[in-house]
């Protein structure tokens, strides 16, 4: 009987001693989460839309333009006339299209070009 109590106590102490984050990281299917603050991406913390391109880069419509995250660093893409990136869509051509307040469309990539919608 003493052996059973000792084994149960040892098992309890062992399970309680395992940190949950280390344990949950080994569970398959656990989502990987990371919180980014305005200091990380160096722009206002007001976001309007989100999209990804074929290469897996993340684009976020922001109060200062469009943020692009490649998995390592954030880059701010300034839109013409300092427009806000209010809506984002991934086109069939793989480009990310940005809609702004005045109805203009922009292509968010290394170079932004402006096109008026009719």
GIPEHU-V372452 format. One record per backbone hydrogen bond with DSSP energy under -0.5 kcal/mol. NH is the residue of the N-H (numbers start at 1). CO is the residue of the C=O. E is the energy in kcal/mol with one decimal. If there is no record, write none. Layout:
nh->NH co->CO e->E
nh->NH co->CO e->E
This chain:
nh->5 co->1 e->-2.0
nh->6 co->2 e->-2.5
nh->7 co->3 e->-2.5
nh->8 co->4 e->-2.3
nh->9 co->5 e->-2.4
nh->10 co->6 e->-2.5
nh->11 co->7 e->-2.4
nh->12 co->8 e->-2.3
nh->13 co->9 e->-2.4
nh->14 co->10 e->-2.2
nh->15 co->11 e->-2.5
nh->16 co->12 e->-2.4
nh->17 co->13 e->-1.7
nh->18 co->14 e->-0.6
nh->18 co->15 e->-0.7
nh->19 co->17 e->-0.5
nh->23 co->19 e->-1.7
nh->24 co->20 e->-3.2
nh->25 co->21 e->-1.6
nh->26 co->22 e->-0.5
nh->26 co->23 e->-0.9
nh->27 co->24 e->-0.9
nh->28 co->26 e->-0.5
nh->30 co->27 e->-1.5
nh->33 co->31 e->-0.6
nh->40 co->37 e->-1.5
nh->41 co->37 e->-1.4
nh->42 co->38 e->-1.7
nh->43 co->38 e->-0.7
nh->47 co->45 e->-0.6
nh->48 co->61 e->-3.3
nh->49 co->61 e->-0.8
nh->51 co->59 e->-2.3
nh->53 co->57 e->-1.6
nh->56 co->53 e->-1.8
nh->58 co->69 e->-2.7
nh->59 co->51 e->-3.3
nh->60 co->67 e->-2.6
nh->61 co->49 e->-2.1
nh->62 co->65 e->-2.9
nh->63 co->46 e->-1.7
nh->65 co->62 e->-1.2
nh->66 co->77 e->-2.2
nh->67 co->60 e->-3.0
nh->68 co->75 e->-2.9
nh->69 co->58 e->-3.0
nh->70 co->73 e->-1.5
nh->75 co->68 e->-2.2
nh->77 co->66 e->-3.6
nh->77 co->75 e->-0.6
nh->78 co->76 e->-0.7
nh->82 co->79 e->-1.6
nh->83 co->80 e->-1.3
nh->85 co->62 e->-1.7
nh->85 co->65 e->-0.9
nh->86 co->84 e->-1.3
nh->86 co->99 e->-1.5
nh->87 co->99 e->-1.8
nh->89 co->97 e->-2.0
nh->91 co->89 e->-0.6
nh->91 co->95 e->-3.0
nh->94 co->91 e->-2.0
nh->97 co->89 e->-3.3
nh->97 co->95 e->-0.6
nh->98 co->106 e->-3.0
nh->99 co->87 e->-2.7
nh->100 co->104 e->-1.8
nh->103 co->100 e->-1.7
nh->105 co->115 e->-2.7
nh->106 co->98 e->-2.1
nh->107 co->113 e->-1.0
nh->108 co->96 e->-2.4
nh->108 co->106 e->-0.6
nh->109 co->107 e->-1.0
nh->115 co->105 e->-2.0
nh->117 co->103 e->-0.5
